[in-house]
Structure formats: C-alpha cells, structure tokens
Amino acid sequence: MSEQQPPVDLGPSADRIMGLIPVIGDDQLGNPTPCEGRSVEQLLAHLVGLTAAFRAAADKDLGPLTDTNPDENGWPRLEEGWRQTLAERLPALVTAWYAPSAWQGHTRAGGVDLPAEVAGHVALGELTLHGWDLARACGHDYDCDGGTAEALQHYVAGFDEGGTPGMFKPAVAVPGAAGTFEAALGRSGRDPGWAPPGGEAAGSARPTPQAS
C-alpha cells in the first residue's frame, strides 16, 4: 500500500456533496429521493451522522460513534446548522481515510466489527450513492469520476442481487451499454434514470454543482 495514495479516495465523492450543500434549498428538504421512503432531509441527517462515525472508524476511535447504529431508532432528524456541520465533517472524514493506518487491521462501524479496508469501501459507497440520491432528488446531474465509479462497482459487486432488507433493494437491470457508474447504481438497487415525481428525466441538461 502506498503511503501517499489510499486504496480508495473518498475526496471526489465528498467534494460532490460539498458542491450540493449550498444549492439544496430548504423547500427541497421534503423531496422524495431514490432511496425509497427517505426524504432529502432524512438523507442529509444520515450523512451528518455517518461522516462522524466513519471518521471515528478510520481513526480506530472506538466508542459511542462506532458502537451503535445511528438509524436503529429510525432515521435521525436534521438539526439546524447542518450545512456548516457537513462542511466541517466531510473534509475531516476524507483526511482520516488518507492515513495508511486507516486501512489497516480491523475497526467498527454501526456496532459491527469489520476489516478496516471494508469499512473504507462502505464509507465510499455511502458518500457516493447518497450523493447521487441527493443530486437526483434536487434536480442536479451527478458526474462521477472513473476511479470512484470503478471502486464503487467493486464494492457493490458483493451485494446480493436479491437485495438486503433494510439496506438495499434488489438489483435493477441496466442496459448492457451502460457505463460503470450506472451499472453500479443498478446493482445497488437504484434506477439510474430515476427522477422525482413531475421532475425532469435523468440526463437532462443541468449544471453539475462544483465544490467551492
């Protein structure tokens, strides 16, 4: 393992969420998302929690943040100041997973002990898939880079195609000519062409938010 380059770079996926933070309007918090049954507000609250939990997992700082499932009593509510909180936690999460030690040995997330490298891939999946969920729900395209798409595809390849109750729906078939990212979305139980009710179809011309 290179000391300069982690096995997976969470930076691009975190940057895309950073770019979404200022363009998600308060009037969009109730929007449905591709994550069935979850609103934009609920996904944002989920991200607020997981960015802290997976930073702790990278640091091997085992305790309340890593020992419990933050969603076990229902998805958390979004608190005021969430934009600032995410703007602070996302870079901290990325920095934590740049450390070679983050990928070594075992750690814990959501109360589950697992190899640290697996936890890093889970963190990538959470950031990338929910970043796409939010972009689609709020009417923005999501331009995933090739490296992240390949890492995500490797991660979701281990999913049960029949779905995992409480986590992922059954895989969605995508055209054979679909790109790597679209294929990964399908394997995660998402329809790459999803659009909110009455919204524009996926692929319509919209600017992709850029991180500031």
N, C-alpha and C positions, 0 to 999 in steps of 0.2 A: 504494500500500500504506500503510495506516495505521501510524503509529509506535506506536500504543497496542495495536492488535489484530493478531495474526499471521493469515495466511491460514487456518491450521488451528490449533486449540487442542488440544494434547496433554494438557492438565491433567485433564479429566474421565476419560479412559481411564487415566491414571496413577493418579488417585485411586481408581479401582475396583480396581486391582491392590493399591494400598496397603491397601485395606479387606480384601482377601483374605489378605494376608500373615499376620496373627495367627490366622486361622481355618483355615488349611491345616495339618492335623496331620501329624506325622512318619509316622504309619501310613498316610497317603494318598499318600505320595511315589511309590509304585509303581503307583498307579492309572492305567489307560489314559485317554487323552484323545481328543477329536475329531480331533486332529492325528495321523493314523494312524501307528501304530508308535512313538509317542513317549509317554513316561510323564510324570506330573506333575513328577517330579524333573528330567527332561531339559528340559522346557519352562521350568522355573524357572532352570536353569543357562543356557539360551539367553537368557532375559531379563536375567540378570545381565550377560552379555557384551554384548548389544545396547544396553543402556542406556548403557554406557560408550562403545561405538563410535559411536552416533548423537549422543551429546553432542559427541564429538570432531568428527563430521561437521558439526554445527551451528556449532562454533567455527572450522571450517576448520583444525583442528589435525591436519593430515595426517601420518600416521606409522603405527606398528605397529597401532594400534587401528582405523584406517580402511583399511589397505592389504591386509589379509588377511581371508579368510572364516573366522570363528571355528569354523564347523562343518565345514570341509573334511576334517578327520580324524575325523569322527564327532561327534555332539553331545557337548558338554562335560559333565563330571561336576559335580554340585552340591557346593560346598565348605561347610564349617561357617561359620556366621555369615552365611548368605545372606539371612536376614531383615533384618539390620542393613544389609547391603550394598545391598539393593534399596531400603530405606527412605531411604538416602542418595542413591542414584543416580537414582531416579525424579524427585524434585524438581529435581535438578540438570539432568536431561535437559529437563524442561519449561521451566525458566528459560532454558536455552540456546536453545530454539526460540522463545522470546518475543522475542528480539532481531531487529529487522528485517534485520540483516546476515546472519542465519542462512539466510534465504530468497533471498538474492541471489547471483548468479553460479553457480559450479559447486563441487562438493565431491566427496567419495569415501566410499563405504561398501562393506565387503566386497570391497575391491580393485577396485571398479567406479567409474569417473568418471561423474557424472551431475549434471543440474541440481539446485541446492540445493532448489528447491521440490519436485521429485520426491522427493528424499531425505526431506523433511519428511513427505510423504504416506506414504512407506514406513514411517517411524517410527510414524506414527499407526496404520497397518494392523497392524504388529507388536504394538503395545501393545493395540489393541482386539481383534483376533482371538485372540491368545494369552490375553488376559484372559478372554475368553468361554470359550476352551478350558479354562482352569483352573477357572473357576466351575462349568462343567458337570461336569467330572471329579470335583469335590469336593462336588457336591450343592447348589450355590447358584444361584439365579437371577442373571441379569445384566441390569441395567436401563440400556440405552444411551440417552443423551440424543439429541434430534433433530439437533442440529448435528453431532455426531460421526457419527451414522448417515448423514447426507447426504454428509459428506466421505468416509466410508468407501465409500459406494456409488459416488461419483465415481471413487475410486481403483480399485476392483475392476472397474469397467466396462471398463477397458482390458485385463483379463485375457483370455487365450484360453479360450473356453468349453470347449475340449477338454482344458484343464489345462496345467500347466507342469511337466515332470518335475523332481523334486527340490524343488519349491516348493509347487505347488497341484494338487489333484486336479481332475478335470473338474467343471464346474458342476453343482450339484444343483438340480433343478426345485423351485420352491416355489409354493404356491397363489397365484393372481392377487391375492387379497385380503391377502396377506402384507404386513407393514409394511416400511419402508425397511431397517431393520436386518436382518430375516430375509432379505430379498431379497439384501442384500449378503453375508450368510453363505453363502447358496446359491451365489452367483457365485464365492465363494472356494473352493468345493468342500466346504462343510460342510453337514451336515443340521441345520437349526435345531431339530429335535426329538430330536437325539442325547441319549442317556442312557447311563451306564456299565452294563455287564452287571449285571443284577439291581438296578439303581438305579431311582429314580423317574422317571417321564416328565417331559419338559420342560414347564414351565408349572405344575408342582405348587406348592402354597403353601409357599414358603420365604422367609425374610428375605433381602434383598439386603444383603451386607456394606457397611458405610459406612466411609469413610476416617476415621481418627481425627485 
